[in-house]
Structure formats: C-alpha cells, structure tokens
Amino acid sequence: MKLFANIKSFAADESGAVTVDWVVLTAAIVGLGIAVIASVQGGVNTLANSISSAVSTTATGTTPGAAPVPAEEPET
C-alpha cells in the first residue's frame, strides 16, 4: 500500500508544473525570434549588398557625391 501512496503523492505534486510553464514560454520566445529573423532576412541581405557596393565604389578620401580625385602621375 505504500507504493500507491507514493504514486498518489507524486501525481499530486505540482512543483514541476512551473518548470514546464517556463520551458513552454521559452520555446515560444525562441520560435518568435526565429520567425522574425526569417521574415527580415531578405531585406537585410539586400541592404547589406547595397551598402557593400556603395562602399566599394567610393574612392578613398572622398565624400559621396564628390568628384573623384585624379591619380598623381609618377615622376620620370
């Protein structure tokens, strides 16, 4: 009979229910984060490519929209 008393006590114990709630809440937050990343990934990649091309076409030492500085000719 002690076995059945232990099983009843185990079934009535709710100390693990809070842990399950936190695990479910954490899983929902992680899932939401993954969904947000998936939805903005395309726009971020496009923006990064635009910035990369703008930086690579800008001459060093100039401001965007300014006329490029001609290269100096080597002395002979």
C-alpha positions in Angstrom: 0.0 0.0 0.0 2.9 2.3 0.5 3.6 2.2 -3.3 0.1 3.5 -4.1 0.6 6.3 -1.5 3.8 7.3 -3.2 2.2 7.3 -6.6 -0.7 9.5 -5.4 1.8 11.8 -3.8 3.9 12.0 -7.0 0.8 12.7 -9.1 -0.5 15.4 -6.8 2.9 17.2 -6.6 2.8 20.4 -8.7 6.4 21.6 -8.2 7.4 20.6 -11.7 4.4 22.4 -13.4 6.2 25.8 -13.1 9.2 24.4 -14.8 7.1 23.1 -17.7 5.4 26.6 -18.0 8.8 28.3 -18.2 10.1 25.7 -20.8 7.0 26.3 -22.9 7.3 30.1 -22.6 11.0 30.0 -23.5 10.3 27.8 -26.5 7.6 30.3 -27.7 10.0 33.2 -27.4 12.7 31.3 -29.3 10.2 30.4 -32.0 9.1 34.0 -32.3 12.7 35.1 -32.7 13.3 32.6 -35.4 10.2 33.7 -37.2 11.3 37.4 -37.0 14.8 36.5 -38.4 13.3 34.6 -41.2 11.0 37.4 -42.2 13.6 40.2 -42.3 16.5 38.1 -43.6 15.8 39.0 -47.3 15.6 42.8 -46.6 18.8 42.8 -44.5 20.7 40.9 -47.2 19.6 43.4 -49.8 20.5 46.3 -47.7 24.0 44.8 -46.9 24.7 44.3 -50.6 23.7 47.9 -51.3 26.0 49.2 -48.6 28.8 46.9 -49.8 28.5 48.1 -53.4 28.3 51.8 -52.3 31.4 51.4 -50.1 33.4 49.6 -52.7 32.7 52.2 -55.4 33.6 55.2 -53.2 37.1 56.3 -53.7 39.2 56.6 -50.6 39.5 60.1 -49.1 36.4 61.4 -50.9 32.9 62.1 -49.8 29.9 60.5 -51.5 28.8 62.6 -54.5 32.1 64.5 -54.8 34.2 64.4 -57.9 36.9 61.8 -57.8 40.4 63.0 -57.2 42.7 62.3 -60.2 45.6 60.0 -59.5 49.0 61.5 -59.5 51.3 60.7 -62.4 54.6 59.2 -61.4 57.7 61.3 -61.9 60.1 60.2 -64.6 
